[in-house]
């Protein structure tokens, strides 16, 4: 469900699994491996869930910074967790 009353999307578990596996392969191609830290800076959209599940699938730790935060807050969180990749 989106923020607007008529804004919604349906996805099956199979479609979700396919998208998560695809994105996990993208993360691996960028050099992300088990134990790496990844920051995710996205609004509440389907791609946020896909990114979180893809990180979990390959064993990478993720830190979600919601899109409402400022650039300074994002910078502080990236430096604090020592992330190797930022997903926007």
Secondary structure per residue as TSV (DSSP state, phi and psi in degrees):
chain	resnum	aa	ss	phi	psi
A	1	X	-	360.0	133.7
A	2	X	-	-92.4	-174.5
A	3	X	S	-75.1	-31.7
A	4	X	S	-83.4	148.4
A	5	X	T	-55.4	-40.5
A	6	X	T	-95.0	6.9
A	7	X	-	-90.9	104.2
A	8	X	-	-148.3	162.6
A	9	X	-	-145.0	143.0
A	10	X	-	-116.6	139.6
A	11	X	-	-143.9	140.4
A	12	X	-	-85.7	164.2
A	13	X	H	-62.0	-36.2
A	14	X	H	-64.2	-45.3
A	15	X	H	-63.6	-40.8
A	16	X	H	-62.6	-46.1
A	17	X	H	-59.2	-43.0
A	18	X	H	-61.3	-45.6
A	19	X	H	-67.1	-38.2
A	20	X	H	-65.5	-44.6
A	21	X	H	-63.8	-40.3
A	22	X	H	-60.1	-47.2
A	23	X	H	-71.0	-32.3
A	24	X	H	-62.1	-38.1
A	25	X	H	-66.9	-35.5
A	26	X	H	-63.6	-44.7
A	27	X	H	-61.3	-43.6
A	28	X	H	-61.7	-39.1
A	29	X	H	-67.0	-22.3
A	30	X	T	-88.7	3.3
A	31	X	T	91.9	8.8
A	32	X	-	-77.6	131.4
A	33	X	-	-134.8	177.5
A	34	X	T	-55.3	131.5
A	35	X	T	92.3	-15.2
A	36	X	-	-69.6	157.1
A	37	X	E	-109.1	134.8
A	38	X	E	-127.2	132.6
A	39	X	E	-99.6	140.5
A	40	X	E	-121.0	120.0
A	41	X	-	-119.3	84.2
A	42	X	-	-139.9	153.5
A	43	X	-	-74.0	179.5
A	44	X	S	-76.0	81.6
A	45	X	S	-128.7	169.6
A	46	X	H	-58.7	-36.2
A	47	X	H	-63.3	-27.0
A	48	X	H	-63.5	-46.8
A	49	X	H	-63.4	-42.5
A	50	X	H	-61.8	-43.8
A	51	X	H	-63.7	-43.3
A	52	X	H	-63.0	-45.5
A	53	X	H	-67.6	-34.4
A	54	X	H	-66.3	-40.1
A	55	X	H	-62.1	-45.4
A	56	X	H	-62.9	-36.3
A	57	X	H	-63.0	-37.1
A	58	X	H	-96.8	-1.7
A	59	X	T	87.0	17.3
A	60	X	-	-88.7	144.5
A	61	X	E	-83.6	140.9
A	62	X	E	-124.5	148.4
A	63	X	E	-126.1	117.9
A	64	X	E	-91.9	124.1
A	65	X	-	-115.4	110.9
A	66	X	-	-67.6	150.4
A	67	X	T	-62.9	-11.9
A	68	X	T	-76.9	-12.7
A	69	X	S	-76.7	154.2
A	70	X	-	-78.0	170.3
A	71	X	H	-63.0	-36.6
A	72	X	H	-65.4	-41.6
A	73	X	H	-64.1	-41.0
A	74	X	H	-61.3	-45.2
A	75	X	H	-59.9	-45.7
A	76	X	H	-59.7	-42.8
A	77	X	H	-69.1	-37.2
A	78	X	H	-64.4	-44.9
A	79	X	H	-67.4	-38.9
A	80	X	H	-64.1	-40.8
A	81	X	H	-91.0	-12.4
A	82	X	T	66.1	43.3
A	83	X	-	-73.0	152.8
A	84	X	S	-101.1	-10.0
A	85	X	E	-152.3	142.3
A	86	X	E	-117.5	125.2
A	87	X	E	-102.0	123.5
A	88	X	-	-124.1	360.0
